[in-house]
Structures are given as structure tokens and as C-alpha cells.
Amino acid sequence: MTKNMGSLDKTVRLIAVVVLIALAATGTISGTFAIAAYVVAAIFVVTSFVSVCPAYLPFGINTRK
């Protein structure tokens, strides 16, 4: 797969990961929303490290410069 995520995109996702995990870990969000937050956080971590966002592929989006 061709990398399609730039450094700003990856940084924003990793900040979102920290926020989502903090909200779930402190109990600010709980139950199904907390589980969803952990799942989204895991997806964001993986996509940030591999620099590929599968959701961008069908639309031809490329934030990498």
C-alpha cells in the first residue's frame, strides 16, 4: 500500500488517541462509548505508525507531501 498520511495528520491522530484514552480511563466516558474510544484509538495508532489510512484510499486523499 502506498503511504498516504502526512506528519500533521499522524500528529493529530496521536493527540486524539491520548484524549480518547484519557477520557475512557478516567471514567468520563464509560460503557459502549469507552469501548468504542479504545477501538478508535487502536485504529488511529496503527494507521499513524504505518502511514496509511484505508478510508482515504477510495477517495484518493493524500496528506503526505
PyMOL Python script that loads the backbone (N, CA, C, O; Angstrom):
from pymol import cmd

cmd.read_pdbstr("""\
ATOM      1  N   MET A   1       0.837  -1.180   0.000  1.00  0.00           N
ATOM      2  CA  MET A   1       0.000   0.000   0.000  1.00  0.00           C
ATOM      3  C   MET A   1       0.881   1.241   0.000  1.00  0.00           C
ATOM      4  O   MET A   1       1.927   1.277   0.647  1.00  0.00           O
ATOM      5  N   THR A   2       0.452   2.231  -0.716  1.00  0.00           N
ATOM      6  CA  THR A   2       1.180   3.486  -0.782  1.00  0.00           C
ATOM      7  C   THR A   2       0.841   4.337   0.437  1.00  0.00           C
ATOM      8  O   THR A   2      -0.325   4.464   0.812  1.00  0.00           O
ATOM      9  N   LYS A   3       1.855   4.912   1.044  1.00  0.00           N
ATOM     10  CA  LYS A   3       1.631   5.768   2.203  1.00  0.00           C
ATOM     11  C   LYS A   3       0.848   6.999   1.768  1.00  0.00           C
ATOM     12  O   LYS A   3       1.140   7.604   0.737  1.00  0.00           O
ATOM     13  N   ASN A   4      -0.155   7.360   2.572  1.00  0.00           N
ATOM     14  CA  ASN A   4      -0.987   8.498   2.208  1.00  0.00           C
ATOM     15  C   ASN A   4      -1.261   9.454   3.369  1.00  0.00           C
ATOM     16  O   ASN A   4      -2.179  10.270   3.296  1.00  0.00           O
ATOM     17  N   MET A   5      -0.466   9.356   4.442  1.00  0.00           N
ATOM     18  CA  MET A   5      -0.658  10.228   5.596  1.00  0.00           C
ATOM     19  C   MET A   5       0.592  11.056   5.846  1.00  0.00           C
ATOM     20  O   MET A   5       1.703  10.530   5.904  1.00  0.00           O
ATOM     21  N   GLY A   6       0.391  12.357   5.994  1.00  0.00           N
ATOM     22  CA  GLY A   6       1.486  13.257   6.293  1.00  0.00           C
ATOM     23  C   GLY A   6       1.737  13.347   7.790  1.00  0.00           C
ATOM     24  O   GLY A   6       0.996  12.775   8.589  1.00  0.00           O
ATOM     25  N   SER A   7       2.782  14.065   8.162  1.00  0.00           N
ATOM     26  CA  SER A   7       3.164  14.156   9.570  1.00  0.00           C
ATOM     27  C   SER A   7       2.121  14.899  10.405  1.00  0.00           C
ATOM     28  O   SER A   7       1.886  14.526  11.555  1.00  0.00           O
ATOM     29  N   LEU A   8       1.493  15.935   9.859  1.00  0.00           N
ATOM     30  CA  LEU A   8       0.456  16.650  10.612  1.00  0.00           C
ATOM     31  C   LEU A   8      -0.732  15.731  10.872  1.00  0.00           C
ATOM     32  O   LEU A   8      -1.280  15.726  11.974  1.00  0.00           O
ATOM     33  N   ASP A   9      -1.126  14.970   9.889  1.00  0.00           N
ATOM     34  CA  ASP A   9      -2.235  14.021  10.021  1.00  0.00           C
ATOM     35  C   ASP A   9      -1.928  13.000  11.118  1.00  0.00           C
ATOM     36  O   ASP A   9      -2.783  12.701  11.951  1.00  0.00           O
ATOM     37  N   LYS A  10      -0.719  12.474  11.111  1.00  0.00           N
ATOM     38  CA  LYS A  10      -0.326  11.486  12.122  1.00  0.00           C
ATOM     39  C   LYS A  10      -0.304  12.109  13.516  1.00  0.00           C
ATOM     40  O   LYS A  10      -0.731  11.482  14.486  1.00  0.00           O
ATOM     41  N   THR A  11       0.193  13.340  13.616  1.00  0.00           N
ATOM     42  CA  THR A  11       0.265  14.012  14.907  1.00  0.00           C
ATOM     43  C   THR A  11      -1.128  14.267  15.475  1.00  0.00           C
ATOM     44  O   THR A  11      -1.366  14.046  16.662  1.00  0.00           O
ATOM     45  N   VAL A  12      -2.035  14.725  14.639  1.00  0.00           N
ATOM     46  CA  VAL A  12      -3.412  14.977  15.086  1.00  0.00           C
ATOM     47  C   VAL A  12      -4.059  13.681  15.563  1.00  0.00           C
ATOM     48  O   VAL A  12      -4.760  13.673  16.575  1.00  0.00           O
ATOM     49  N   ARG A  13      -3.831  12.603  14.850  1.00  0.00           N
ATOM     50  CA  ARG A  13      -4.396  11.311  15.257  1.00  0.00           C
ATOM     51  C   ARG A  13      -3.823  10.847  16.598  1.00  0.00           C
ATOM     52  O   ARG A  13      -4.558  10.336  17.443  1.00  0.00           O
ATOM     53  N   LEU A  14      -2.529  11.022  16.792  1.00  0.00           N
ATOM     54  CA  LEU A  14      -1.924  10.588  18.051  1.00  0.00           C
ATOM     55  C   LEU A  14      -2.403  11.447  19.223  1.00  0.00           C
ATOM     56  O   LEU A  14      -2.552  10.940  20.334  1.00  0.00           O
ATOM     57  N   ILE A  15      -2.644  12.727  18.992  1.00  0.00           N
ATOM     58  CA  ILE A  15      -3.222  13.577  20.040  1.00  0.00           C
ATOM     59  C   ILE A  15      -4.637  13.101  20.359  1.00  0.00           C
ATOM     60  O   ILE A  15      -5.031  13.052  21.525  1.00  0.00           O
ATOM     61  N   ALA A  16      -5.397  12.754  19.331  1.00  0.00           N
ATOM     62  CA  ALA A  16      -6.748  12.228  19.536  1.00  0.00           C
ATOM     63  C   ALA A  16      -6.712  10.927  20.338  1.00  0.00           C
ATOM     64  O   ALA A  16      -7.592  10.676  21.160  1.00  0.00           O
ATOM     65  N   VAL A  17      -5.700  10.108  20.097  1.00  0.00           N
ATOM     66  CA  VAL A  17      -5.537   8.854  20.847  1.00  0.00           C
ATOM     67  C   VAL A  17      -5.366   9.147  22.330  1.00  0.00           C
ATOM     68  O   VAL A  17      -6.016   8.525  23.169  1.00  0.00           O
ATOM     69  N   VAL A  18      -4.498  10.088  22.650  1.00  0.00           N
ATOM     70  CA  VAL A  18      -4.255  10.441  24.050  1.00  0.00           C
ATOM     71  C   VAL A  18      -5.548  10.934  24.700  1.00  0.00           C
ATOM     72  O   VAL A  18      -5.867  10.541  25.822  1.00  0.00           O
ATOM     73  N   VAL A  19      -6.283  11.781  24.007  1.00  0.00           N
ATOM     74  CA  VAL A  19      -7.540  12.313  24.546  1.00  0.00           C
ATOM     75  C   VAL A  19      -8.565  11.195  24.739  1.00  0.00           C
ATOM     76  O   VAL A  19      -9.196  11.114  25.793  1.00  0.00           O
ATOM     77  N   LEU A  20      -8.735  10.341  23.741  1.00  0.00           N
ATOM     78  CA  LEU A  20      -9.712   9.251  23.848  1.00  0.00           C
ATOM     79  C   LEU A  20      -9.379   8.297  24.989  1.00  0.00           C
ATOM     80  O   LEU A  20     -10.263   7.902  25.751  1.00  0.00           O
ATOM     81  N   ILE A  21      -8.115   7.930  25.107  1.00  0.00           N
ATOM     82  CA  ILE A  21      -7.718   7.015  26.179  1.00  0.00           C
ATOM     83  C   ILE A  21      -7.890   7.679  27.542  1.00  0.00           C
ATOM     84  O   ILE A  21      -8.332   7.035  28.493  1.00  0.00           O
ATOM     85  N   ALA A  22      -7.543   8.961  27.643  1.00  0.00           N
ATOM     86  CA  ALA A  22      -7.705   9.675  28.913  1.00  0.00           C
ATOM     87  C   ALA A  22      -9.178   9.743  29.316  1.00  0.00           C
ATOM     88  O   ALA A  22      -9.514   9.527  30.480  1.00  0.00           O
ATOM     89  N   LEU A  23     -10.047  10.038  28.366  1.00  0.00           N
ATOM     90  CA  LEU A  23     -11.480  10.106  28.669  1.00  0.00           C
ATOM     91  C   LEU A  23     -12.018   8.758  29.136  1.00  0.00           C
ATOM     92  O   LEU A  23     -12.795   8.692  30.088  1.00  0.00           O
ATOM     93  N   ALA A  24     -11.609   7.696  28.474  1.00  0.00           N
ATOM     94  CA  ALA A  24     -12.093   6.364  28.844  1.00  0.00           C
ATOM     95  C   ALA A  24     -11.477   5.890  30.159  1.00  0.00           C
ATOM     96  O   ALA A  24     -12.162   5.291  30.988  1.00  0.00           O
ATOM     97  N   ALA A  25     -10.196   6.155  30.347  1.00  0.00           N
ATOM     98  CA  ALA A  25      -9.506   5.674  31.548  1.00  0.00           C
ATOM     99  C   ALA A  25      -9.974   6.392  32.813  1.00  0.00           C
ATOM    100  O   ALA A  25      -9.985   5.798  33.891  1.00  0.00           O
ATOM    101  N   THR A  26     -10.356   7.652  32.693  1.00  0.00           N
ATOM    102  CA  THR A  26     -10.801   8.405  33.871  1.00  0.00           C
ATOM    103  C   THR A  26     -12.285   8.222  34.161  1.00  0.00           C
ATOM    104  O   THR A  26     -12.785   8.710  35.174  1.00  0.00           O
ATOM    105  N   GLY A  27     -12.981   7.531  33.289  1.00  0.00           N
ATOM    106  CA  GLY A  27     -14.397   7.288  33.509  1.00  0.00           C
ATOM    107  C   GLY A  27     -15.300   8.402  33.008  1.00  0.00           C
ATOM    108  O   GLY A  27     -16.510   8.370  33.232  1.00  0.00           O
ATOM    109  N   THR A  28     -14.724   9.380  32.335  1.00  0.00           N
ATOM    110  CA  THR A  28     -15.531  10.457  31.763  1.00  0.00           C
ATOM    111  C   THR A  28     -16.512   9.894  30.749  1.00  0.00           C
ATOM    112  O   THR A  28     -17.660  10.331  30.668  1.00  0.00           O
ATOM    113  N   ILE A  29     -16.052   8.928  29.982  1.00  0.00           N
ATOM    114  CA  ILE A  29     -16.958   8.161  29.130  1.00  0.00           C
ATOM    115  C   ILE A  29     -16.864   6.710  29.586  1.00  0.00           C
ATOM    116  O   ILE A  29     -15.798   6.250  29.997  1.00  0.00           O
ATOM    117  N   SER A  30     -17.963   6.003  29.513  1.00  0.00           N
ATOM    118  CA  SER A  30     -17.946   4.625  30.009  1.00  0.00           C
ATOM    119  C   SER A  30     -18.826   3.741  29.134  1.00  0.00           C
ATOM    120  O   SER A  30     -19.510   4.205  28.221  1.00  0.00           O
ATOM    121  N   GLY A  31     -18.783   2.473  29.442  1.00  0.00           N
ATOM    122  CA  GLY A  31     -19.616   1.512  28.727  1.00  0.00           C
ATOM    123  C   GLY A  31     -19.234   1.368  27.269  1.00  0.00           C
ATOM    124  O   GLY A  31     -18.057   1.269  26.922  1.00  0.00           O
ATOM    125  N   THR A  32     -20.244   1.357  26.427  1.00  0.00           N
ATOM    126  CA  THR A  32     -20.046   1.167  24.994  1.00  0.00           C
ATOM    127  C   THR A  32     -19.201   2.280  24.392  1.00  0.00           C
ATOM    128  O   THR A  32     -18.380   2.031  23.510  1.00  0.00           O
ATOM    129  N   PHE A  33     -19.398   3.504  24.865  1.00  0.00           N
ATOM    130  CA  PHE A  33     -18.615   4.625  24.337  1.00  0.00           C
ATOM    131  C   PHE A  33     -17.134   4.474  24.668  1.00  0.00           C
ATOM    132  O   PHE A  33     -16.279   4.816  23.851  1.00  0.00           O
ATOM    133  N   ALA A  34     -16.826   3.968  25.852  1.00  0.00           N
ATOM    134  CA  ALA A  34     -15.431   3.752  26.226  1.00  0.00           C
ATOM    135  C   ALA A  34     -14.808   2.665  25.357  1.00  0.00           C
ATOM    136  O   ALA A  34     -13.668   2.803  24.912  1.00  0.00           O
ATOM    137  N   ILE A  35     -15.538   1.603  25.117  1.00  0.00           N
ATOM    138  CA  ILE A  35     -15.034   0.533  24.252  1.00  0.00           C
ATOM    139  C   ILE A  35     -14.795   1.069  22.847  1.00  0.00           C
ATOM    140  O   ILE A  35     -13.769   0.778  22.232  1.00  0.00           O
ATOM    141  N   ALA A  36     -15.739   1.849  22.342  1.00  0.00           N
ATOM    142  CA  ALA A  36     -15.578   2.454  21.012  1.00  0.00           C
ATOM    143  C   ALA A  36     -14.370   3.389  20.985  1.00  0.00           C
ATOM    144  O   ALA A  36     -13.646   3.433  19.990  1.00  0.00           O
ATOM    145  N   ALA A  37     -14.148   4.129  22.060  1.00  0.00           N
ATOM    146  CA  ALA A  37     -12.998   5.038  22.132  1.00  0.00           C
ATOM    147  C   ALA A  37     -11.694   4.257  22.067  1.00  0.00           C
ATOM    148  O   ALA A  37     -10.759   4.662  21.377  1.00  0.00           O
ATOM    149  N   TYR A  38     -11.628   3.136  22.786  1.00  0.00           N
ATOM    150  CA  TYR A  38     -10.423   2.302  22.739  1.00  0.00           C
ATOM    151  C   TYR A  38     -10.202   1.723  21.340  1.00  0.00           C
ATOM    152  O   TYR A  38      -9.067   1.665  20.865  1.00  0.00           O
ATOM    153  N   VAL A  39     -11.263   1.301  20.692  1.00  0.00           N
ATOM    154  CA  VAL A  39     -11.145   0.737  19.340  1.00  0.00           C
ATOM    155  C   VAL A  39     -10.665   1.802  18.356  1.00  0.00           C
ATOM    156  O   VAL A  39      -9.756   1.554  17.564  1.00  0.00           O
ATOM    157  N   VAL A  40     -11.270   2.979  18.408  1.00  0.00           N
ATOM    158  CA  VAL A  40     -10.853   4.075  17.523  1.00  0.00           C
ATOM    159  C   VAL A  40      -9.407   4.462  17.811  1.00  0.00           C
ATOM    160  O   VAL A  40      -8.635   4.711  16.886  1.00  0.00           O
ATOM    161  N   ALA A  41      -9.039   4.513  19.086  1.00  0.00           N
ATOM    162  CA  ALA A  41      -7.662   4.845  19.455  1.00  0.00           C
ATOM    163  C   ALA A  41      -6.689   3.815  18.887  1.00  0.00           C
ATOM    164  O   ALA A  41      -5.630   4.179  18.374  1.00  0.00           O
ATOM    165  N   ALA A  42      -7.038   2.546  18.975  1.00  0.00           N
ATOM    166  CA  ALA A  42      -6.167   1.496  18.437  1.00  0.00           C
ATOM    167  C   ALA A  42      -6.017   1.630  16.923  1.00  0.00           C
ATOM    168  O   ALA A  42      -4.918   1.479  16.388  1.00  0.00           O
ATOM    169  N   ILE A  43      -7.109   1.909  16.245  1.00  0.00           N
ATOM    170  CA  ILE A  43      -7.055   2.090  14.788  1.00  0.00           C
ATOM    171  C   ILE A  43      -6.187   3.288  14.436  1.00  0.00           C
ATOM    172  O   ILE A  43      -5.380   3.220  13.509  1.00  0.00           O
ATOM    173  N   PHE A  44      -6.347   4.388  15.171  1.00  0.00           N
ATOM    174  CA  PHE A  44      -5.543   5.584  14.912  1.00  0.00           C
ATOM    175  C   PHE A  44      -4.058   5.323  15.141  1.00  0.00           C
ATOM    176  O   PHE A  44      -3.223   5.814  14.381  1.00  0.00           O
ATOM    177  N   VAL A  45      -3.720   4.559  16.174  1.00  0.00           N
ATOM    178  CA  VAL A  45      -2.307   4.253  16.438  1.00  0.00           C
ATOM    179  C   VAL A  45      -1.722   3.449  15.279  1.00  0.00           C
ATOM    180  O   VAL A  45      -0.642   3.766  14.780  1.00  0.00           O
ATOM    181  N   VAL A  46      -2.431   2.421  14.860  1.00  0.00           N
ATOM    182  CA  VAL A  46      -1.934   1.571  13.772  1.00  0.00           C
ATOM    183  C   VAL A  46      -1.783   2.370  12.484  1.00  0.00           C
ATOM    184  O   VAL A  46      -0.746   2.297  11.825  1.00  0.00           O
ATOM    185  N   THR A  47      -2.813   3.133  12.123  1.00  0.00           N
ATOM    186  CA  THR A  47      -2.728   3.893  10.875  1.00  0.00           C
ATOM    187  C   THR A  47      -1.650   4.962  10.936  1.00  0.00           C
ATOM    188  O   THR A  47      -1.033   5.276   9.918  1.00  0.00           O
ATOM    189  N   SER A  48      -1.415   5.526  12.115  1.00  0.00           N
ATOM    190  CA  SER A  48      -0.356   6.534  12.251  1.00  0.00           C
ATOM    191  C   SER A  48       1.019   5.919  12.050  1.00  0.00           C
ATOM    192  O   SER A  48       1.876   6.509  11.392  1.00  0.00           O
ATOM    193  N   PHE A  49       1.234   4.745  12.610  1.00  0.00           N
ATOM    194  CA  PHE A  49       2.556   4.128  12.502  1.00  0.00           C
ATOM    195  C   PHE A  49       2.846   3.550  11.119  1.00  0.00           C
ATOM    196  O   PHE A  49       4.002   3.513  10.699  1.00  0.00           O
ATOM    197  N   VAL A  50       1.822   3.101  10.412  1.00  0.00           N
ATOM    198  CA  VAL A  50       2.065   2.572   9.067  1.00  0.00           C
ATOM    199  C   VAL A  50       1.889   3.637   7.991  1.00  0.00           C
ATOM    200  O   VAL A  50       2.176   3.393   6.819  1.00  0.00           O
ATOM    201  N   SER A  51       1.415   4.821   8.390  1.00  0.00           N
ATOM    202  CA  SER A  51       1.233   5.974   7.485  1.00  0.00           C
ATOM    203  C   SER A  51       0.261   5.700   6.346  1.00  0.00           C
ATOM    204  O   SER A  51       0.377   6.281   5.267  1.00  0.00           O
ATOM    205  N   VAL A  52      -0.693   4.816   6.590  1.00  0.00           N
ATOM    206  CA  VAL A  52      -1.706   4.507   5.576  1.00  0.00           C
ATOM    207  C   VAL A  52      -3.078   4.560   6.238  1.00  0.00           C
ATOM    208  O   VAL A  52      -3.319   3.907   7.254  1.00  0.00           O
ATOM    209  N   CYS A  53      -3.964   5.340   5.651  1.00  0.00           N
ATOM    210  CA  CYS A  53      -5.348   5.389   6.113  1.00  0.00           C
ATOM    211  C   CYS A  53      -6.219   4.728   5.050  1.00  0.00           C
ATOM    212  O   CYS A  53      -6.400   5.288   3.969  1.00  0.00           O
ATOM    213  N   PRO A  54      -6.761   3.544   5.339  1.00  0.00           N
ATOM    214  CA  PRO A  54      -7.587   2.853   4.355  1.00  0.00           C
ATOM    215  C   PRO A  54      -8.819   3.660   3.933  1.00  0.00           C
ATOM    216  O   PRO A  54      -9.296   3.504   2.809  1.00  0.00           O
ATOM    217  N   ALA A  55      -9.335   4.507   4.804  1.00  0.00           N
ATOM    218  CA  ALA A  55     -10.506   5.317   4.459  1.00  0.00           C
ATOM    219  C   ALA A  55     -10.180   6.367   3.403  1.00  0.00           C
ATOM    220  O   ALA A  55     -11.073   6.816   2.685  1.00  0.00           O
ATOM    221  N   TYR A  56      -8.918   6.762   3.299  1.00  0.00           N
ATOM    222  CA  TYR A  56      -8.509   7.748   2.297  1.00  0.00           C
ATOM    223  C   TYR A  56      -8.403   7.131   0.898  1.00  0.00           C
ATOM    224  O   TYR A  56      -8.571   7.835  -0.098  1.00  0.00           O
ATOM    225  N   LEU A  57      -8.132   5.841   0.815  1.00  0.00           N
ATOM    226  CA  LEU A  57      -7.848   5.194  -0.468  1.00  0.00           C
ATOM    227  C   LEU A  57      -8.956   5.336  -1.510  1.00  0.00           C
ATOM    228  O   LEU A  57      -8.653   5.706  -2.644  1.00  0.00           O
ATOM    229  N   PRO A  58     -10.226   5.062  -1.191  1.00  0.00           N
ATOM    230  CA  PRO A  58     -11.259   5.163  -2.231  1.00  0.00           C
ATOM    231  C   PRO A  58     -11.456   6.584  -2.764  1.00  0.00           C
ATOM    232  O   PRO A  58     -11.924   6.779  -3.886  1.00  0.00           O
ATOM    233  N   PHE A  59     -11.093   7.570  -1.943  1.00  0.00           N
ATOM    234  CA  PHE A  59     -11.303   8.964  -2.327  1.00  0.00           C
ATOM    235  C   PHE A  59     -10.059   9.618  -2.912  1.00  0.00           C
ATOM    236  O   PHE A  59     -10.109  10.763  -3.360  1.00  0.00           O
ATOM    237  N   GLY A  60      -8.951   8.899  -2.910  1.00  0.00           N
ATOM    238  CA  GLY A  60      -7.709   9.433  -3.457  1.00  0.00           C
ATOM    239  C   GLY A  60      -7.090  10.529  -2.612  1.00  0.00           C
ATOM    240  O   GLY A  60      -6.317  11.340  -3.122  1.00  0.00           O
ATOM    241  N   ILE A  61      -7.416  10.568  -1.328  1.00  0.00           N
ATOM    242  CA  ILE A  61      -6.869  11.593  -0.441  1.00  0.00           C
ATOM    243  C   ILE A  61      -5.440  11.227  -0.080  1.00  0.00           C
ATOM    244  O   ILE A  61      -5.142  10.074   0.233  1.00  0.00           O
ATOM    245  N   ASN A  62      -4.566  12.213  -0.128  1.00  0.00           N
ATOM    246  CA  ASN A  62      -3.166  12.012   0.233  1.00  0.00           C
ATOM    247  C   ASN A  62      -2.689  13.263   0.957  1.00  0.00           C
ATOM    248  O   ASN A  62      -2.565  14.325   0.347  1.00  0.00           O
ATOM    249  N   THR A  63      -2.417  13.142   2.268  1.00  0.00           N
ATOM    250  CA  THR A  63      -1.956  14.292   3.042  1.00  0.00           C
ATOM    251  C   THR A  63      -0.438  14.315   3.159  1.00  0.00           C
ATOM    252  O   THR A  63       0.127  15.171   3.839  1.00  0.00           O
ATOM    253  N   ARG A  64       0.205  13.385   2.503  1.00  0.00           N
ATOM    254  CA  ARG A  64       1.665  13.298   2.537  1.00  0.00           C
ATOM    255  C   ARG A  64       2.251  14.248   1.500  1.00  0.00           C
ATOM    256  O   ARG A  64       1.783  14.302   0.363  1.00  0.00           O
ATOM    257  N   LYS A  65       3.269  14.993   1.897  1.00  0.00           N
ATOM    258  CA  LYS A  65       3.884  15.932   0.954  1.00  0.00           C
ATOM    259  C   LYS A  65       5.358  15.700   0.857  1.00  0.00           C
ATOM    260  O   LYS A  65       6.045  16.397   0.111  1.00  0.00           O
TER     261      LYS A  65
END
""", "prot")
cmd.dss("prot")
cmd.show_as("cartoon", "prot")
cmd.util.cbc("prot")
cmd.orient("prot")
